[in-house]
């Protein structure tokens, strides 16, 4: 640059512009009137801004308004940061050390002219921020499995690390759910049962009902074989049925302390609502954090390509073999992008006949998928019906294997369906002519629906069996009391069996399939068939679907089995160490790796789907199916939800009127309108932010054009000098 151009720039002022705030930029006439060098007017960014300024000026002249003159751009450059020193930390600015020190000196100088009260507020704010930072640093050292997860991240990358972090999140979630149920339901009962406090049980008052509805035979008569305890432990029957593990143990109305009576039915229902609401809020919080990153990454194909080329490397990797795997994964992603671009071009060039043919084929294949799902659901339905009809058979009339097979028949059918259907879906998707990325997402979506819908089918089958009777015998109690004297406990036993069987399958697959497969591939390398077979891949989506399946079982079963979250916590802890051992010694990472940004959005999204599917059968059970008259805290209520209006009826009349007003249409309609207005406001705000993002992208594009233009001018100048 010439000396005249250098002198035209303001001296003694910082030339870094990374800290300029958008609100400090204005279309000032002095910014464009006298550029220091004539050829700078030829820059693409200058011409673009000049055109925009011309359009704005012409529009303002037509409307009768003019832009007000503002300070020069250089003065805004100087004043941009000191105005915000009070609200933001100097660390957040992208400046070098000398400039940060200068800003710190300005900040200390400003402190001298503040009042004592303002100085005290400033110092207290800084001290509080330092305390929060130190507390966060200390809490990071108390994280569960911190060292193990960091080792996994260093050896296999952030994609697999995100799976184990997600597993840790589920452990913490189940611990919190267990604490909620323990504090609201189990603790008052234990304090009274073991005489720790001066309290007593308030038993359920007798109500006019048939004596047959109150009969609840727990243990069977006759000789008890040695393997009966094993069956009871695996199925939740026998001695476990009488413990705090299941719903039928809490057949009391409340706990009477010195000054008040603890309403156990209301606390039991509130604990269910509390853990569902907590799970929803916690999952939404995690999914929103991942959605922001995922939305940015999926905005443009060119941006995705640049991210893969320049920013896709995982610097947490320290293992050479994993680095080679990451290289192959990046090559695979680039090939997928090229394949998707090829398919987009192919779609654009399709004729109408080809379009009709491919859509007809997809319709036919989706009918096959629906037929497979229907067959699986019907098999689960028949297995559940058969198991429920034959599980009351006396133990002495069957052998050990037959009894266990009948008890676990629904769980076995569900596991087989979850094992077979993904292979069928993966085979069908190849003929539907989708892009590779969409193939993976659609296959995962089908598998998610399959895994989670099987649980709902089981619960709805049990519900239909509970409410259906022969010879109108349901009119007496409202449900099939002959087969289900305490149907809540028996539903809890089914959820308990699903949980235990899923853990058994996970352990069996690792010990008896993955480990022998690793030995055969390692020590029988001369066999080409085994080498083609290879080691078991550690597929992140399949493993995530497995633990989401277990968590959905926990959400449904926690009402019928209050200690099931504790069982789920132990199960996930065991799965963590089993999967870690499997990853380190018997499996190899999948070449189709998940990025951590994708995982942080995909995992909570699948978990949110599981929570929504769990709420549906729970709501139907609480609101529509009559509660058992032989066990549980709701024996005097027709349904579980009736405890809420019954409790509201004990409130003062003014509070009852307030609650009726809040739940009436007169309150709901204005509230809905206000919510709609707030939603429209945020939609408009999101649209404004989107426009700002588009402008910033255009600015980045113009800056790249400016660089190319300046390089071209520099090259021409060098050629002129050489001549």
C-alpha positions, 0 to 999 in steps of 0.5 A: 500500500502507498504512503498516502494510503497509509497516512489516510488510515487513523494512527494509533488506533487498533486495526483489528475489526473482529470485535466490531458489533453489528449494532455499531455499524451504520450506513454513514456517508463518510464511509463511502465518500472518500476512499483512500485509494481509488481501486478500493472502490472496485472491491466487490464488498464496496460496490455491494454496500454502495448499491445497498446504500443507494437503494436505502437512500432512494427509499428514504427520499421517497418516504421523506426521511434521511439518514442521520449523520453519525460518527466516522467508522474509525471512531466507532472502532475505538468506542466499540469495546469500552462501552461494553466493558461493564457487561462482558469479560475481556476474555470473550474478545478475539484480541491479542494480549497487548490489546487486552491489557490496554482494555484492562487498563481502561477498565481499571481507570473507569473503576476509579470514577465509580461510586463505592456502591458501584465499585462494590457491585463490580467487585462482588460480581467478579468474585461471584464469577470466579467462585462459579468458575472454580465450582465448575472446575471442581464438579468436573472432577466429580463426574461419574466415569470421567477418566473412562470416558476421556480414555474412550474419547482419546482412543476412539474419538468423540462419536463413540464417547458421546454414546458413553456420555449419553449412557452416563446421563441415563444413569443420573436420570434414573438416580434422580427418578429413584430419589423422587419416588423414594422420598415421596412414596417409600421413605414415609412407609419405611419410617413407619414400618421400622418404627423410626418415627412416631407415626402409624399407618392409616389403613384404607377404610372399608367400602361397600364392595363384593368380597371377591374383588378384595381376594389377592392370593400371593403365594401358591400352595404345595411343594416349593422346588429349589429352582422356584427362588431362581424363577422368582428372582427372574420374573418378580413373582413369589417372595419378590411380589410381597416386597416394596418392589411392586405396587401391591406392597403399598396397600395403605391409605396414608401415614399419620404423623403427630401433626398431619396425615401423609396422603400416600395415594396423592403422593404416589400419583404426584411422584409419577407426574414429577418424574415424567415432567422432570424427564421431559424438561431434562431431555428437551434441554439436552436436545435443544443444545444439540439442535443448535449445532445440528441446524447450523451444520445442515444448513448448506451442502457447501458449508458441510463440505467445507466443515469436512475438509477443514474442521472434521478432524477429531483432535482428541484421537491419540491412537494410530489405528483409530486415526486411520479409521477416522481417515476412512470415515472422512473418505466415506462421508465425502463419498456419501456427499458425492453420492447424494449430489449424484442422486440429486442430479438424477432426481432432477433429470428423471422423466415422469415415467421414471418418477411414477415407477420409483414412487410405485416401488416405494409404495409397494416396499412400504406396504411390505414394511407395514406388513412386517410390523403388523406381523411382529405386533400380532406375534407379540399379541399372541405370545402375551395372550398365551403367556397370561393364560398359562402362567397361572398353571401350577408349578408342579405340573411343569418342568423348570424350562417350561415354566421359565419359557412361558413367563418370558415368552413375550420378552423372547418374542419382542427380542427376536422381533427387535433382532430380525426386523432391522436386517429386513429394513436394511435389505428393503431400503436398498431398493427404494433409491434414496440418498445414503444419508436419508437411507440411514435416517429412515432405517433408524426411524423404522427401528426406533418405531419398531423397538418402542412400539413393541412395548406399547403393544405389550402394554395395550395387550395386557390392558385389553386382557385386564378389561375383558372378561367371560360371562360378564364377570367384569361388571362386579369389579370393573376388570378381570379379577379372576386372572388379575387380582392385582393387575398393577403388580402383574404389569410391573412384573412384565416390565421387570421381566423385560428389563432383566431379559434385556440385560441377560441378552446384552451379557450373553451377546458380549460373552458368548458371541462377540468374544468367541468371534474375536478369538476366531478372527484373531487366531484363525486368520488363515480362514478366509471366511472368518476374515470376511466375517471380521470382528463385530462392529460397535454400531452407535445407533444400535447400542443407543436404541438398546438403552433407549428401549430399556429407559422406555421400559423404566418410564412405563414400569416405574408406576407399577414397580416403584423400585424399577428405576433403581434396577435400571440404574444397576442395569445401565452401570453393568452395561457401561462396563460391559460395553467398555470391555467389548469396545476395547477388546472384542469389537471394532468401531464402525466405519460409519462414525457419528459426529458428536454434534449429530449425536448430541441431537439424535440421542435425546431426540430418540429418547424424547420419542420413547418418553412420548410413547411411554406417556400414552399407555401410562395415561390410559392406565391412570385415567381409564382402567379401574384400579385394583380393589385387592391391593395398592393405595387406590382401592377406594377409587374407581380410577387412579386419577380420581384421587385428584378431584377427591383431594381438591374437594377437601380444599377451601371453597375459595381455592376450589373456585380458583382451581375450577376457574383455571381449568375452565374454558374462560381461562383456557381460551385467553391463555391459548391466545396469549401463548399464540402471541408469544409464539408468533413473537418468537417466530418473528424474532427467529426470522429476524435472526435468520436475516442477520445470519444471511447478511453475515454469510453474504459479508463473509462471501464478499470478504473472500471475493475481496481477497481474491480481487486483491491477490489478482491486483497484487499479481498484476502489480508484480508483473508490471514491476518485472516488466 
